[in-house]
Amino acid sequence: MRQDVPLGRVAGIQVGANWTVAVILVLTAWLLAGSVLPGAAPHLPAAVYWAVGGAAAALYLASLLAHELSHALVARHNGLTVPAITLWMLGGITELEGEPPDAGADLRIALAGPAASTAAAGVFLGIAEAVRYAGGPAVITAGLVWLAAMNGLLAVFNMLPGAPLDGGRVLRAVLWRHYHDRRRADVAAARAGQVLAAGIIGLGVAELLLGAVWGGLWLMLIGWFLISSAGAERGAATAASALDGVQVADVMTPDPQVAPGWFTVGDFIERVAARSRQDAFPVVDWAGTLAGVVVTGLLARIPPARRADLRLDQVAVAVPPPYRAAPTDPAGPLLARRPLGGEVLAVVLADGRITGMVTLSDLRQAVRWRSLASGPPRAHKPAPPGTWAVSLARSWPRLRSPGS
């Protein structure tokens, strides 16, 4: 999910909002100002309703952020990296790199969000009661009660047992502990999520037929998002199973062409990129040390008038330590990694020398070939790495052919 509006860093985590947050802010404020608040505190000026409604909408987004931050902080406490949190129209997305070390950590991470929403519901309800007891404005009490109800509903809805909801994560953790097989639990939770989403879509269609147009459309939108996300998670679980026992050396592009950092962008495009089949290149300095990576798609966005003045090392994307892999590192964790420049998952180094590079295309091709060569993957019986390496090596020229 793209962050269109950066909101800064919280506890070292980059927080931002997708443009769709503006839609939900306006819709929420409109719902409160036009219906909820006038019904609870009638005969007030419209400006009052909009002011309280706008504040309540902003507080609701803040409570969504608290929900996601709870996931993020517990995940980080359990050893996972959390690059970013993005708020959007249907809630929030916490990006996690890596996998929980065990089922217990998975359960704790999953429960953190609903626990935060439940706590927020209690806090808002307590403040509402305090305002009511002190004789405060009924319109403010109504806004606080609405916030308590929405956070309570958020906690309950998120505990429904299907991925990608938190309840699906809880189901996965329970099945993981029962089966002692993370991949099997992943697939089961994703299937449950698809069934749940289909039911929500069906409920939305029923509401449409009964005349509740907005409610029906909203349920169908939520169901569509859930069924798409559950399908993606099921595919990711299958891919992760396919890469069990596979090393980075088995999936990388060996000995890739490198880009001299002192070349200008124009010279590099003309002399190297235009004649290469690579879309991404490690950038090196005069000593041959890795200085970053460049991706042709990003270079194409540089105006032609500037290409003669900019050097590659000035536009290269830095390669942080997690993106520097050894040939013997496992390949599976690359699936959860955000690609550098939209393409590079790892630069492979051996004794400080660049020996390979793993791109999105490399990993997709490896998963496809692994699935074809081994049939349905079984996470609890991974193929011997040597067998996989030999199979891939023998087929590599065909796999790297155009159009594959």
C-alpha positions, 0 to 999 in steps of 0.5 A, a space after each residue: 500500500 503506497 504512502 501518499 502522505 508521510 506522517 513522520 516516525 513513531 517509535 522509529 517506524 515510518 507512518 504514512 497515509 494512503 490518499 483514501 484516508 481522506 475519503 474515510 475522513 470526509 465520510 465519517 465526519 459527514 455521517 456523524 454531522 448529518 445523522 449520529 450527532 443531530 439524533 443524540 443532541 438536536 437543535 444545534 448549529 451545523 458548525 458544531 456538528 461538523 466540528 465534533 464530527 471532524 474531531 471524532 473522525 480524526 480520533 478514530 484514525 488515531 485509534 486505528 494507528 494505535 491498533 497497528 502500532 500495537 501489532 508493530 511494537 509486539 512484533 518488534 519485541 519478538 524480533 521482527 523488523 517493522 519498516 512502515 505502517 500505512 493507514 488507508 480507507 479500510 483501516 491500516 497495514 503494518 509491514 513486517 519483515 521476517 516471520 514470527 519465531 514460533 506460534 506463541 509470538 504469532 499469537 501475541 502479535 495477532 492479539 495486540 491489535 484487538 487488545 489495543 482497540 478494546 482498551 481504546 473503547 474502554 477509554 472513550 466510554 470512560 471519558 464519555 461517562 465522565 463528561 456526562 456526569 460533569 454535565 458536559 455537552 451532549 454532542 461531545 458525549 455522543 461523539 465519544 460514545 460513537 468512538 467507543 462503539 467503533 473501537 469495540 466493533 473494530 476489535 470484534 470484527 478483527 477477531 473473525 477467524 480468517 486471514 488477513 484479519 487478526 482472528 485469522 492470525 490467531 487461528 494460524 497460531 493455534 493451528 501452527 502449534 497443533 500441526 507443528 507446521 507453519 505453512 499448513 497453518 498459513 494455508 488453512 487460515 487463508 482458506 478460512 479467510 476466503 470463505 469468510 469473505 465470500 460470506 460477507 460479500 453474500 451479506 452485502 448482496 442481500 442488503 442491496 436487494 433489501 434496499 440498504 444500498 450503502 451498507 450493502 456496497 460497503 460490505 461488498 467492498 470489505 469482502 472483496 478486499 478480504 478475499 483478495 488479501 486471503 488469496 494473496 496470503 495463500 499464494 505467499 504461503 505456497 511460495 514460502 513452502 516452495 522455497 523451504 530448504 532453498 538457498 540464495 545461491 539457488 535463486 540468484 542471478 550469478 555474476 551480474 553485470 555491475 554498474 561503475 558508479 563514476 559513469 554518468 546516467 547517460 553513458 551507462 544507459 547507452 553503453 551498458 543498460 541498452 545492451 544488457 538483459 538485466 533490469 537492475 545493476 549493482 553499483 560499485 566504486 573504484 575499489 569494486 565495493 558495493 555502493 548501491 543499486 540502480 534499476 532501469 525503470 528508475 533511470 528512465 524517469 530522469 529527464 534526458 537533459 540531466 543524464 549527462 550531469 548525474 553520476 550513477 553513484 548519485 542516483 543509486 539506491 543504497 543497499 542496507 545490511 539486511 539486503 546484503 546476503 550470503 550465498 548460503 542464506 535461506 531464500 524464503 525470507 526474501 518473499 517478505 522483503 520490500 524490493 529496492 527500487 521496486 526490483 532488487 531483493 538482495 545483492 549477494 556477497 562472498 568475501 566482500 565480492 559481488 557474486 550474485 543478485 536476487 530480483 523479483 523476477 528471479 524469485 518468481 521464476 524460482 518459485 514457479 520452477 520449484 513448484 513444477 519440478 517438485 509438485 505440490 510443496 510439502 513444508 515438512 519434507 523439504 527437498 535436499 538443497 543439493 537436488 534443488 540446486 542441480 535441477 535449477 542449474 541444469 534448467 537455468 538457460 531455459 528459465 532465463 529465456 525471453 518471455 519466460 
